[in-house]
Amino acid sequence: MEWYHVGLGLLGLLVIFIGIGLPIPFALALASMPFLLHIQGWSTALVSTELKLWGVWIDYVLLAVPLFVFLGELIGRSNIGANLYQLMHRGVRVKGSAAYGSIAACAGFGAVCGSSMVGSLTIGGVALPEMTKLGYNKRLSSGVLAAGGTLSVLIPPSLILLFYGIVTDTSIGELFIAGVIPGLLLTLLFAVTVFIWGRMYPSHIPRADNAPRPSVREFLIAFGPIFLIGLVITVSIYAGIATPTEAAAVSALLTTILAFTVGGLTVRGFNEALFATMRTMGYLGLLLSAGILFGFVLTYYRVPQEVSELFLSYNLSPVMVLTMVIVFYVILGMFLEPVSMTFITLPTIYPLMQAAGYDLIWFGIVYTITMEIAVLTPPVGLNLYVIQGISRGTIPIGDVIKGCMPFLACMVLLIAMVIAIPGIALWLPSIMK
């Protein structure tokens, strides 16, 4: 069987199964099975499938995923995220402080949680009613919070970077440190966007809030937990004290203690965080397992290598290849969420990028920014529906989409900056070696 028959067959079956409503993990597994049976026969394929799935579930590196998910759920169900927002909002006496505070809170939250959706849900749940009450324009407030959640995907720890590292066999620690400067740059670009928005439409942003400034105690309660959790994660990984998995375990334990002591977490909230983590990992585990089968079939028939050779045979410039890949992901992101895209497409795409001469750490950052765009593009932009849901129907989905447009432009600008100046992503990893 030729490689292009396999590639087209896998793609066709996958589209059919997703089109009839099958969940993506089952669609991936079912699309792989006919080709797996062709390779090994029924009995051998069954045993090898079991071994491959078992190998996924006992992978030490993957233990970091449920731990980071649990950490984010704990913060979302305690007052830690809400306290951080209130600190950022009340501590800045400038026009638009709530918008700037929301961006800063999302960035701070991103330093301890790797999920974009959890970031938007946690900060947005507190900030959106407050910004509406203060008189912020609905498009601005919803756009700030939907886009702000994407900072959790770029600022480490990041689940997308973690999955990228697993699929491409790239250093997760280097990927995490590579995301720091781009994440801070994107935070700055978002703040500049709010400033320009306020200049162009002064009525969209109310005057500075005159609420009392937070006391030293309130500052410590609000900022202390985020600072400590972020410090444990960053220092332990980048100083070589712990692996990402060990850092995730220690930070999850620390978060549990802080959530109960200063975050107001209840036993019920703790149980809900556990069950939410199990539900999330049930889906992610199935997706990862099915992705392994899918990737095995692709690799066996050398589909990624053949695709790379085909593209290189056309003598396309590396910039052209990169542009085509980015456009491909932006279009695909309108229909699939980032985790699914990672396991479906990355096994084929990353060898192509490697063959084109691109550093995989650098491409990991470009890829992650592209995934941020995916969660803000309709019709399957997860963050759009999170914010629209938080508003309880008071903000139409059209306004959320329009509010995100200037922030999407910031992400496109950041991709251009990282392409023009690769050191934005590679400088920190280079000095950490």
MIDO-770570 format. One record per residue (C-alpha): chain; y, z negated, x negated; residue number from 1. Coordinates in steps of 0.1 Angstrom, whole numbers, padded with zeros to 4 digits. Layout:
! residues N
(rec "A",(Y,Z,X),NUM)
...
This chain:
! residues 433
(rec "A",(0000,0000,0000),1)
(rec "A",(0034,0010,-0015),2)
(rec "A",(0061,-0015,-0020),3)
(rec "A",(0085,0002,0004),4)
(rec "A",(0059,0001,0031),5)
(rec "A",(0056,-0036,0026),6)
(rec "A",(0094,-0042,0025),7)
(rec "A",(0100,-0021,0056),8)
(rec "A",(0070,-0036,0074),9)
(rec "A",(0081,-0072,0067),10)
(rec "A",(0117,-0064,0078),11)
(rec "A",(0106,-0047,0110),12)
(rec "A",(0082,-0074,0120),13)
(rec "A",(0108,-0101,0112),14)
(rec "A",(0134,-0084,0134),15)
(rec "A",(0109,-0080,0162),16)
(rec "A",(0098,-0116,0161),17)
(rec "A",(0133,-0129,0160),18)
(rec "A",(0143,-0105,0187),19)
(rec "A",(0117,-0119,0211),20)
(rec "A",(0130,-0154,0205),21)
(rec "A",(0106,-0169,0180),22)
(rec "A",(0121,-0196,0158),23)
(rec "A",(0128,-0182,0123),24)
(rec "A",(0101,-0203,0105),25)
(rec "A",(0074,-0189,0128),26)
(rec "A",(0089,-0154,0126),27)
(rec "A",(0087,-0155,0088),28)
(rec "A",(0051,-0168,0087),29)
(rec "A",(0039,-0143,0113),30)
(rec "A",(0056,-0114,0096),31)
(rec "A",(0038,-0124,0063),32)
(rec "A",(0003,-0129,0077),33)
(rec "A",(-0008,-0092,0081),34)
(rec "A",(0001,-0085,0045),35)
(rec "A",(-0014,-0117,0033),36)
(rec "A",(-0047,-0108,0050),37)
(rec "A",(-0046,-0074,0034),38)
(rec "A",(-0042,-0090,0000),39)
(rec "A",(-0069,-0117,0003),40)
(rec "A",(-0090,-0115,0034),41)
(rec "A",(-0091,-0141,0062),42)
(rec "A",(-0109,-0170,0045),43)
(rec "A",(-0092,-0167,0011),44)
(rec "A",(-0058,-0162,0028),45)
(rec "A",(-0063,-0193,0049),46)
(rec "A",(-0071,-0215,0018),47)
(rec "A",(-0043,-0200,-0003),48)
(rec "A",(-0018,-0205,0026),49)
(rec "A",(-0028,-0242,0028),50)
(rec "A",(-0025,-0247,-0009),51)
(rec "A",(0010,-0230,-0010),52)
(rec "A",(0022,-0251,0020),53)
(rec "A",(0009,-0283,0004),54)
(rec "A",(0026,-0273,-0029),55)
(rec "A",(0059,-0272,-0010),56)
(rec "A",(0055,-0305,0006),57)
(rec "A",(0046,-0324,-0026),58)
(rec "A",(0073,-0308,-0047),59)
(rec "A",(0093,-0336,-0064),60)
(rec "A",(0125,-0317,-0065),61)
(rec "A",(0124,-0312,-0027),62)
(rec "A",(0125,-0349,-0021),63)
(rec "A",(0163,-0347,-0027),64)
(rec "A",(0167,-0327,0005),65)
(rec "A",(0157,-0353,0031),66)
(rec "A",(0175,-0380,0011),67)
(rec "A",(0208,-0361,0011),68)
(rec "A",(0203,-0353,0048),69)
(rec "A",(0196,-0389,0056),70)
(rec "A",(0227,-0399,0036),71)
(rec "A",(0249,-0376,0056),72)
(rec "A",(0234,-0389,0089),73)
(rec "A",(0241,-0425,0079),74)
(rec "A",(0277,-0417,0072),75)
(rec "A",(0281,-0397,0104),76)
(rec "A",(0268,-0426,0125),77)
(rec "A",(0289,-0453,0107),78)
(rec "A",(0326,-0457,0104),79)
(rec "A",(0327,-0445,0068),80)
(rec "A",(0339,-0410,0076),81)
(rec "A",(0363,-0422,0103),82)
(rec "A",(0378,-0447,0080),83)
(rec "A",(0384,-0421,0054),84)
(rec "A",(0402,-0398,0078),85)
(rec "A",(0424,-0426,0090),86)
(rec "A",(0433,-0435,0054),87)
(rec "A",(0442,-0399,0046),88)
(rec "A",(0462,-0395,0078),89)
(rec "A",(0482,-0427,0077),90)
(rec "A",(0487,-0428,0040),91)
(rec "A",(0506,-0396,0037),92)
(rec "A",(0541,-0396,0052),93)
(rec "A",(0548,-0358,0053),94)
(rec "A",(0550,-0333,0081),95)
(rec "A",(0514,-0322,0088),96)
(rec "A",(0498,-0353,0073),97)
(rec "A",(0470,-0352,0098),98)
(rec "A",(0461,-0317,0089),99)
(rec "A",(0463,-0324,0051),100)
(rec "A",(0444,-0357,0057),101)
(rec "A",(0417,-0338,0075),102)
(rec "A",(0413,-0314,0046),103)
(rec "A",(0412,-0342,0021),104)
(rec "A",(0388,-0362,0042),105)
(rec "A",(0365,-0332,0045),106)
(rec "A",(0366,-0328,0007),107)
(rec "A",(0359,-0364,0002),108)
(rec "A",(0330,-0363,0027),109)
(rec "A",(0317,-0332,0009),110)
(rec "A",(0314,-0352,-0023),111)
(rec "A",(0287,-0373,-0006),112)
(rec "A",(0271,-0350,0020),113)
(rec "A",(0258,-0315,0015),114)
(rec "A",(0258,-0303,0051),115)
(rec "A",(0287,-0282,0065),116)
(rec "A",(0278,-0289,0101),117)
(rec "A",(0276,-0327,0095),118)
(rec "A",(0310,-0326,0077),119)
(rec "A",(0327,-0308,0106),120)
(rec "A",(0309,-0331,0132),121)
(rec "A",(0318,-0363,0114),122)
(rec "A",(0354,-0357,0104),123)
(rec "A",(0361,-0334,0134),124)
(rec "A",(0348,-0360,0159),125)
(rec "A",(0375,-0384,0147),126)
(rec "A",(0403,-0360,0137),127)
(rec "A",(0403,-0335,0166),128)
(rec "A",(0413,-0359,0194),129)
(rec "A",(0438,-0375,0171),130)
(rec "A",(0455,-0342,0161),131)
(rec "A",(0455,-0331,0198),132)
(rec "A",(0472,-0364,0208),133)
(rec "A",(0498,-0360,0180),134)
(rec "A",(0507,-0325,0193),135)
(rec "A",(0491,-0302,0167),136)
(rec "A",(0485,-0266,0178),137)
(rec "A",(0449,-0262,0190),138)
(rec "A",(0442,-0232,0168),139)
(rec "A",(0455,-0249,0138),140)
(rec "A",(0436,-0282,0144),141)
(rec "A",(0403,-0265,0152),142)
(rec "A",(0406,-0240,0123),143)
(rec "A",(0414,-0268,0098),144)
(rec "A",(0384,-0288,0109),145)
(rec "A",(0359,-0259,0112),146)
(rec "A",(0369,-0246,0078),147)
(rec "A",(0372,-0281,0063),148)
(rec "A",(0335,-0287,0070),149)
(rec "A",(0326,-0259,0047),150)
(rec "A",(0338,-0279,0017),151)
(rec "A",(0306,-0299,0020),152)
(rec "A",(0287,-0268,0011),153)
(rec "A",(0306,-0261,-0021),154)
(rec "A",(0316,-0296,-0034),155)
(rec "A",(0284,-0312,-0048),156)
(rec "A",(0259,-0324,-0036),157)
(rec "A",(0253,-0292,-0016),158)
(rec "A",(0221,-0284,0003),159)
(rec "A",(0227,-0246,-0001),160)
(rec "A",(0231,-0250,-0039),161)
(rec "A",(0200,-0272,-0039),162)
(rec "A",(0180,-0245,-0020),163)
(rec "A",(0195,-0218,-0042),164)
(rec "A",(0183,-0236,-0073),165)
(rec "A",(0148,-0240,-0059),166)
(rec "A",(0144,-0203,-0049),167)
(rec "A",(0159,-0190,-0081),168)
(rec "A",(0144,-0217,-0104),169)
(rec "A",(0179,-0225,-0117),170)
(rec "A",(0192,-0259,-0129),171)
(rec "A",(0204,-0278,-0099),172)
(rec "A",(0225,-0301,-0120),173)
(rec "A",(0243,-0271,-0135),174)
(rec "A",(0248,-0256,-0101),175)
(rec "A",(0263,-0289,-0087),176)
(rec "A",(0288,-0292,-0116),177)
(rec "A",(0297,-0255,-0113),178)
(rec "A",(0308,-0261,-0077),179)
(rec "A",(0334,-0288,-0086),180)
(rec "A",(0363,-0266,-0097),181)
(rec "A",(0358,-0239,-0070),182)
(rec "A",(0355,-0267,-0044),183)
(rec "A",(0388,-0283,-0055),184)
(rec "A",(0405,-0249,-0056),185)
(rec "A",(0394,-0241,-0021),186)
(rec "A",(0407,-0275,-0009),187)
(rec "A",(0441,-0267,-0025),188)
(rec "A",(0441,-0232,-0009),189)
(rec "A",(0434,-0248,0025),190)
(rec "A",(0463,-0272,0020),191)
(rec "A",(0486,-0243,0010),192)
(rec "A",(0475,-0224,0042),193)
(rec "A",(0485,-0254,0064),194)
(rec "A",(0519,-0255,0046),195)
(rec "A",(0526,-0218,0051),196)
(rec "A",(0514,-0221,0088),197)
(rec "A",(0539,-0249,0093),198)
(rec "A",(0567,-0228,0078),199)
(rec "A",(0559,-0198,0099),200)
(rec "A",(0553,-0217,0132),201)
(rec "A",(0572,-0250,0129),202)
(rec "A",(0564,-0260,0165),203)
(rec "A",(0527,-0260,0157),204)
(rec "A",(0530,-0291,0135),205)
(rec "A",(0547,-0323,0147),206)
(rec "A",(0569,-0344,0125),207)
(rec "A",(0555,-0370,0100),208)
(rec "A",(0535,-0398,0115),209)
(rec "A",(0553,-0431,0115),210)
(rec "A",(0522,-0453,0118),211)
(rec "A",(0521,-0483,0095),212)
(rec "A",(0507,-0476,0061),213)
(rec "A",(0472,-0489,0054),214)
(rec "A",(0469,-0523,0036),215)
(rec "A",(0452,-0527,0003),216)
(rec "A",(0421,-0541,0021),217)
(rec "A",(0421,-0511,0045),218)
(rec "A",(0424,-0487,0016),219)
(rec "A",(0394,-0503,-0002),220)
(rec "A",(0373,-0503,0030),221)
(rec "A",(0381,-0466,0037),222)
(rec "A",(0381,-0452,0002),223)
(rec "A",(0357,-0475,-0016),224)
(rec "A",(0324,-0464,-0001),225)
(rec "A",(0330,-0427,-0005),226)
(rec "A",(0342,-0433,-0041),227)
(rec "A",(0311,-0454,-0050),228)
(rec "A",(0286,-0430,-0034),229)
(rec "A",(0303,-0400,-0051),230)
(rec "A",(0304,-0418,-0084),231)
(rec "A",(0267,-0426,-0083),232)
(rec "A",(0258,-0391,-0075),233)
(rec "A",(0280,-0373,-0100),234)
(rec "A",(0277,-0397,-0130),235)
(rec "A",(0240,-0402,-0127),236)
(rec "A",(0233,-0364,-0126),237)
(rec "A",(0259,-0351,-0150),238)
(rec "A",(0254,-0379,-0176),239)
(rec "A",(0217,-0373,-0176),240)
(rec "A",(0209,-0407,-0163),241)
(rec "A",(0189,-0394,-0133),242)
(rec "A",(0176,-0362,-0118),243)
(rec "A",(0191,-0349,-0086),244)
(rec "A",(0161,-0364,-0067),245)
(rec "A",(0166,-0399,-0083),246)
(rec "A",(0203,-0397,-0077),247)
(rec "A",(0197,-0388,-0041),248)
(rec "A",(0174,-0418,-0037),249)
(rec "A",(0198,-0443,-0052),250)
(rec "A",(0228,-0430,-0033),251)
(rec "A",(0209,-0430,0000),252)
(rec "A",(0200,-0467,-0006),253)
(rec "A",(0236,-0475,-0016),254)
(rec "A",(0249,-0456,0015),255)
(rec "A",(0225,-0477,0037),256)
(rec "A",(0239,-0509,0023),257)
(rec "A",(0275,-0498,0026),258)
(rec "A",(0270,-0484,0061),259)
(rec "A",(0257,-0517,0073),260)
(rec "A",(0282,-0539,0054),261)
(rec "A",(0315,-0521,0057),262)
(rec "A",(0307,-0491,0079),263)
(rec "A",(0298,-0509,0111),264)
(rec "A",(0264,-0493,0113),265)
(rec "A",(0240,-0508,0139),266)
(rec "A",(0202,-0509,0139),267)
(rec "A",(0203,-0484,0167),268)
(rec "A",(0225,-0461,0146),269)
(rec "A",(0201,-0465,0116),270)
(rec "A",(0171,-0455,0138),271)
(rec "A",(0190,-0425,0152),272)
(rec "A",(0198,-0414,0116),273)
(rec "A",(0161,-0417,0107),274)
(rec "A",(0150,-0396,0137),275)
(rec "A",(0178,-0370,0132),276)
(rec "A",(0167,-0367,0095),277)
(rec "A",(0131,-0362,0106),278)
(rec "A",(0141,-0335,0131),279)
(rec "A",(0162,-0317,0106),280)
(rec "A",(0134,-0319,0079),281)
(rec "A",(0108,-0307,0104),282)
(rec "A",(0128,-0275,0108),283)
(rec "A",(0137,-0272,0071),284)
(rec "A",(0102,-0280,0060),285)
(rec "A",(0087,-0253,0083),286)
(rec "A",(0114,-0229,0071),287)
(rec "A",(0107,-0236,0035),288)
(rec "A",(0069,-0233,0039),289)
(rec "A",(0072,-0200,0058),290)
(rec "A",(0097,-0188,0032),291)
(rec "A",(0072,-0195,0004),292)
(rec "A",(0046,-0173,0022),293)
(rec "A",(0072,-0146,0027),294)
(rec "A",(0083,-0147,-0009),295)
(rec "A",(0047,-0146,-0021),296)
(rec "A",(0040,-0113,-0002),297)
(rec "A",(0073,-0099,-0016),298)
(rec "A",(0064,-0109,-0051),299)
(rec "A",(0028,-0097,-0049),300)
(rec "A",(0039,-0062,-0040),301)
(rec "A",(0068,-0064,-0065),302)
(rec "A",(0094,-0056,-0038),303)
(rec "A",(0123,-0075,-0055),304)
(rec "A",(0116,-0058,-0088),305)
(rec "A",(0113,-0024,-0072),306)
(rec "A",(0145,-0029,-0053),307)
(rec "A",(0163,-0038,-0085),308)
(rec "A",(0149,-0008,-0103),309)
(rec "A",(0159,0015,-0074),310)
(rec "A",(0195,0002,-0074),311)
(rec "A",(0197,0005,-0112),312)
(rec "A",(0184,0040,-0111),313)
(rec "A",(0215,0051,-0093),314)
(rec "A",(0236,0039,-0122),315)
(rec "A",(0258,0017,-0100),316)
(rec "A",(0283,-0005,-0118),317)
(rec "A",(0276,-0042,-0117),318)
(rec "A",(0308,-0047,-0096),319)
(rec "A",(0296,-0021,-0071),320)
(rec "A",(0262,-0039,-0068),321)
(rec "A",(0280,-0073,-0064),322)
(rec "A",(0303,-0059,-0037),323)
(rec "A",(0274,-0044,-0018),324)
(rec "A",(0256,-0078,-0019),325)
(rec "A",(0286,-0097,-0007),326)
(rec "A",(0293,-0073,0022),327)
(rec "A",(0256,-0075,0031),328)
(rec "A",(0257,-0113,0033),329)
(rec "A",(0290,-0113,0053),330)
(rec "A",(0274,-0090,0079),331)
(rec "A",(0241,-0108,0079),332)
(rec "A",(0260,-0141,0082),333)
(rec "A",(0272,-0130,0117),334)
(rec "A",(0236,-0133,0129),335)
(rec "A",(0218,-0158,0107),336)
(rec "A",(0226,-0193,0095),337)
(rec "A",(0228,-0199,0057),338)
(rec "A",(0195,-0217,0051),339)
(rec "A",(0175,-0190,0068),340)
(rec "A",(0194,-0163,0048),341)
(rec "A",(0186,-0181,0016),342)
(rec "A",(0148,-0181,0021),343)
(rec "A",(0146,-0146,0037),344)
(rec "A",(0168,-0126,0014),345)
(rec "A",(0174,-0145,-0019),346)
(rec "A",(0139,-0138,-0034),347)
(rec "A",(0149,-0101,-0033),348)
(rec "A",(0186,-0103,-0041),349)
(rec "A",(0186,-0127,-0071),350)
(rec "A",(0164,-0104,-0094),351)
(rec "A",(0188,-0076,-0085),352)
(rec "A",(0218,-0097,-0096),353)
(rec "A",(0200,-0108,-0127),354)
(rec "A",(0192,-0072,-0136),355)
(rec "A",(0228,-0062,-0131),356)
(rec "A",(0237,-0087,-0158),357)
(rec "A",(0252,-0116,-0138),358)
(rec "A",(0247,-0152,-0147),359)
(rec "A",(0226,-0169,-0120),360)
(rec "A",(0247,-0201,-0121),361)
(rec "A",(0279,-0181,-0115),362)
(rec "A",(0262,-0160,-0088),363)
(rec "A",(0251,-0192,-0071),364)
(rec "A",(0288,-0202,-0066),365)
(rec "A",(0297,-0167,-0053),366)
(rec "A",(0266,-0169,-0030),367)
(rec "A",(0276,-0204,-0017),368)
(rec "A",(0312,-0193,-0009),369)
(rec "A",(0297,-0163,0010),370)
(rec "A",(0275,-0188,0029),371)
(rec "A",(0307,-0207,0038),372)
(rec "A",(0321,-0176,0053),373)
(rec "A",(0288,-0172,0073),374)
(rec "A",(0292,-0205,0091),375)
(rec "A",(0327,-0194,0103),376)
(rec "A",(0319,-0159,0115),377)
(rec "A",(0308,-0152,0151),378)
(rec "A",(0286,-0148,0169),379)
(rec "A",(0264,-0174,0150),380)
(rec "A",(0291,-0194,0132),381)
(rec "A",(0277,-0229,0134),382)
(rec "A",(0309,-0247,0126),383)
(rec "A",(0328,-0228,0153),384)
(rec "A",(0305,-0242,0180),385)
(rec "A",(0305,-0277,0165),386)
(rec "A",(0343,-0279,0168),387)
(rec "A",(0344,-0262,0202),388)
(rec "A",(0318,-0287,0214),389)
(rec "A",(0337,-0317,0201),390)
(rec "A",(0368,-0305,0221),391)
(rec "A",(0347,-0308,0253),392)
(rec "A",(0358,-0274,0265),393)
(rec "A",(0396,-0280,0260),394)
(rec "A",(0397,-0254,0231),395)
(rec "A",(0383,-0220,0239),396)
(rec "A",(0359,-0205,0213),397)
(rec "A",(0384,-0177,0208),398)
(rec "A",(0411,-0201,0197),399)
(rec "A",(0387,-0217,0172),400)
(rec "A",(0379,-0183,0158),401)
(rec "A",(0415,-0173,0155),402)
(rec "A",(0424,-0206,0139),403)
(rec "A",(0397,-0200,0112),404)
(rec "A",(0410,-0166,0102),405)
(rec "A",(0436,-0178,0076),406)
(rec "A",(0410,-0201,0060),407)
(rec "A",(0385,-0173,0059),408)
(rec "A",(0411,-0154,0039),409)
(rec "A",(0412,-0183,0015),410)
(rec "A",(0375,-0180,0009),411)
(rec "A",(0378,-0143,0003),412)
(rec "A",(0406,-0150,-0022),413)
(rec "A",(0384,-0177,-0039),414)
(rec "A",(0356,-0152,-0043),415)
(rec "A",(0380,-0127,-0059),416)
(rec "A",(0393,-0154,-0083),417)
(rec "A",(0357,-0164,-0093),418)
(rec "A",(0349,-0128,-0100),419)
(rec "A",(0381,-0122,-0119),420)
(rec "A",(0378,-0155,-0139),421)
(rec "A",(0341,-0164,-0142),422)
(rec "A",(0352,-0196,-0161),423)
(rec "A",(0362,-0211,-0128),424)
(rec "A",(0325,-0216,-0121),425)
(rec "A",(0311,-0216,-0157),426)
(rec "A",(0335,-0237,-0177),427)
(rec "A",(0322,-0272,-0166),428)
(rec "A",(0285,-0263,-0170),429)
(rec "A",(0293,-0249,-0205),430)
(rec "A",(0309,-0282,-0217),431)
(rec "A",(0282,-0303,-0201),432)
(rec "A",(0254,-0287,-0222),433)
